[in-house]
Amino acid sequence: MTVEWTHYTFEQLDVHLLYAILALRQEVFVVEQTCYYQDADGKDQQAIHVVGMQDGKVVAYTRILDRGISYPDYASIGRVVTSPTVRGQGLGRPLMDYSMRVLYEHFGEQAVKISAQAHLQDFYGSLGYRGVGEEYLEDGIPHRAMVLGDPA
């Protein structure tokens, strides 16, 4: 099945799409990963929201933030998630590729920093990201900072 990739500012999200996005984020990050944290962190209003839709359902998502919001010298891509219903279908790479295009389109070409779950370092490395610093626990899950490009 084909995934339709789109992106929205916060103001462009209607309540139904916002609800579906938040439900997916909670399904995976809070329930599946038993990671209790404040998902609604006040950054969604400043983000570009990348959404992958399949059969009218949100199946993939990222949140893109400009430099200075999550990291002083880097833009960021976070809340990277695919629905359990589509895992193993190879959506991670197209999701990240589309997210990078959207980031550059909206905020200009710049260095990007992510907080990657440690078990996904090889995947992000295959996209050009390089690990920086040591692994750390974020909400009880091992993570590693990874960057693409150098800050200006």
N, C-alpha and C positions, 0 to 999 in steps of 0.2 A: 504494500500500500504506500501511496505517496504521502509525504509530509509537506504541508504548506508552511513556509517560513514567513513570518511577519514581525514587525516591531512597532512599539507604541511608546509615546511619552505617558507619564502617569495620567495626565489630563485626558488622553485619548482612550484610556481603558474604560469600558462600560462596567457596571457593577457585576454583571454575569461573568465577564472574562476575568476581572480581578478576583472574584470568588474562586473561579476554576484554578487560577494561578496559585492563590494562597492555599487552596485545598491540596494541590499537587505538592507544593513545598512542604506542607505539614505532613502529608501522607508519607513522604520519603524521609525528610530530615528529622521530624519529631517522632513519628510512630515507628516506621521501619527501622530507623537507626537508633531508636530510643535515646534521642538527643534532646534534652529539654533546655530550650533557649528562647530568647525573645526574637522571633522571626520578624515581627513588625518593628523594625529598629529605627524608623524615621528617615531611611534613605530611599525608600521606594519612590517618594515624590520627586526626587532628583534624578531618577534612573531612566534609562531606556530599557524597555522590557521586550526581550526577544522571545517569541512564542512559536512553537512548532505544533501545528494542528493536524490531526488525522481523524477523519470521519466525525468532524465537529467537536472533537475532544482535545484538550491541551495534553500533549504527550511529551513535550520537551520545553525547556525554559532556561534562560539566563537573565541576569540583571547586570546592566552595564552602567558604570559610574565614571564620571570624568575625574581627572587628576584633582587631588586635594580633598576628595570626599572620604574615601577609605584610607588612602595613602597620600602623604604630602607630595611625593614626586612621581606618582604613577596613576594612570587610569586603572580600572579594575573590572574584571568579569567575575561575578559571583552567583551564588544560588544556582549553580549549574546542576540541572536535574533532568532525568528522563523517567517517564512513568514505568513502573514494573511491567506494565502490559506490552511495552515495546523494547525492553532490554534485550540485547543480543542482536538487534537489527542494524547495528552500525550507525546509530544516529549521533553519537558523541562528536565525531569529526565534523559532519556537516553543521551541527549545532554550533560548535566553536568557530568554524570557518565563517559562517554567517554572522556570528556575534562580532568577530574581528572586523568584518566589512562594515557593519553597522557602527561600531565604535569609531573607526576611522572616519566614516561619513559624517557622524554627528560631532565628534570632538577633535578630529584631525589625527594624523599619524603621530603616535607617541608611544612611549614605553608603557607596558601593562604589567601589573602584578596581580597574582592570584594566591589564594590560600588553598592549596590543593590537599585533598585527603591523601595521606602518605601512600596508600596502595595504588594511587592513580598517577604517580610521578612519571612512570614510563610513558603512559598515554600522553600527558602534557609535554613531556620531553620530545615525543614524536611530532609535536606541533611547533617545536622551536623554543619552548620554555626551558629555562635552566634553574635548578634548585639553588637557593641562597640560604645560608644559615643552617641551623640544626632543625630537626623535627621538633614539634611542640604539640601539646595537647590543646585542642580548641573544642570546647564543649564535650570533653571526654574522648575525643577521637583524634588519633595522631594525624597531624598536618605538616606540610612544609611550604614555606613561601617559595614561589617560583616567579621568575620575571621573563618577559619577552622584550628585548631591546634595552637601551640604556636611557635613563632620564636625561632630559636636556639641561 
